[in-house]
Amino acid sequence: MAGGTRRLKWIAPAAFAAAVFYLLSPQPWASGGTVVTFLGAAGEVGGSCHMVETGSQRFIVDCGALGKAGTGVLPEEPSALSFVILTHGHSDHCGLLPELFEAGFRGPVYCTEPTAAIVPVMLRMSRNFSKDRVSKESFESSITSFTTCAFGEWTRSGDIAFRFRRAGHLLGAAFVELAIDDGGRALTVVFSGDLGTDESLLLQPMERCARADYVIIESTYGGVTRPDAGSGPAGGHAAFGAAVAEALGRGGDVLVPAFTLGRTQEVIAALDLYSRSGLIPPGTEIFSDSPTAEKISDIYRNFPSHLSEWTNGFYGGMILRSPGLREVSSKTSMKAHSRKHRPAVFISSSGDLGHANSPRHFMRMCADSLNLLCLVGYQPPGSTGRRLQDGCSPVLVRHQEGRQVEKDWVAPAIRIQRFNSFSSHADQAGLIDWLSDIDGLKKVFIVHGEKGQSEALGARVRSDLGLKVEIPARGSSFVLR
């Protein structure tokens, strides 16, 4: 178990200061009912943070970073929170934990064991962004206050119990089932976190939820239906494998910009799959030059029981250990471009070519039409990756060479292809399918999506499932009865 974590089934009583705060403050649930307030990920992707207030306690589900809002998604009086529940380790769900501790929170952070291992790595990676507003003491508290829970195991705190279920989105990722004693009435509320697909080469499949009164569901791709969805792990990435093999066969190098957590590991697994099948030439070197991605890959290797049965059977003891994999420094990977080498694959962050090493690789590869750029993740509007995806030319590329940040306009000759199979988010059909299994639903709250995506999902939920839908605005509160 990661240092600073502990396994507990029962939560200690709230701090005395929190109790005093509740006694002296007017409570929104005084008229009865559990209150949910949508502090973030409401009408936007990112900043996931939802506060739940019952008759005796207050807590939040997720504490995610959101660029435009800064720390604006944090709840008032963090010291009055009893605890935090984390669904997974992506920064848009955990990135503001240091700021929460700086603001006075001192309770436990509940999550799965893999998430407790991943979050400190991700928070350390972004530490430079919070140094001016988070003390060293608060930062250390934020990465050592985890209490881990096994999937499916109920944990009780006063008038609620909760458990984590597999979401299929990322190693350790979960949706959360809350069972609340609401004034003698049983109330079940489910937070989806981020839901995954069945295309993962590594993860156990997403579990189903049998019953709930209310569901808070993400809508990142609520308006999208992917044609390759439902192909399963071995078949879902066939187009990617074929494109990489074709590029290598014609003598070109392949660049795969990929974020360090989740995407890099899936790309490595896919390349290993097609190397073993013979589609990718034996001995092809695969350079991965992110130190953070290497740490995350080690965490994946350390939790084989949390990976799928297919993964353990196919890769055996060689999970994310392809013979051609070279986990190296950026200095080493950049040198490969200037020496004579067999066609190779370069996996590098960031996934949108906005920073880190991927734009540096791109500048060394973009002039050669034999080379291939594989876009395997979401490209935000305005990013270098989005402009390339949209066919813009010339394109302004910002890249750091040594201590110098350079900006160059380039007309890329490199071939560019987009692959949707690596998405770790369920599409519209997947989200509807997951919801359709849930009995007893009174209302569905749709969050974590751009306006159009949330509205498209809401329309399908109404028409296909006949359910009431709410798309909350940031800061809005609802009484659940």
Secondary structure, 3 states (H helix, E strand, C coil): CCCCCEECCECCCCCHHHHHHHHHCCCHHHHCCEEEEECCCCCCCCCCCEEEECCCCEEEECCCCECCCECCCCCCCHHHCCEEECCCCCHHHHCCHHHHHHCCCCCCEEECHHHHHHHHHHHHHCHHHHCCCCCHHHHHHHCCCEEECCCCCCEEECCEEEEEEECCCCCCCEEEEEEEEECCEEEEEEECCCCCCCCCCCECCCCCCCECCEEEEECCCCCCCCCCCCCCHHHHCHHHHHHHHHHHHCCCCEEEECCCCCHHHHHHHHHHHHHHCCCCCCCCCEEECCHHHHHHHHHHHHCHHHECHHHHHHHHHHCCCCCCEEECCHHHHHHHHHCCCCCCEEEECCCCCCCCCHHHHHHHHCCCCCCEEEECCCCCCCCHHHHHHCCCCCEEEEEEECCEEEEEEECCCCEEEECCCCCCCCCHHHHHHHHHCCECCCEEEEECCCHHHHHHHHHHHHHHHCCCEECCCCCCEEEEC
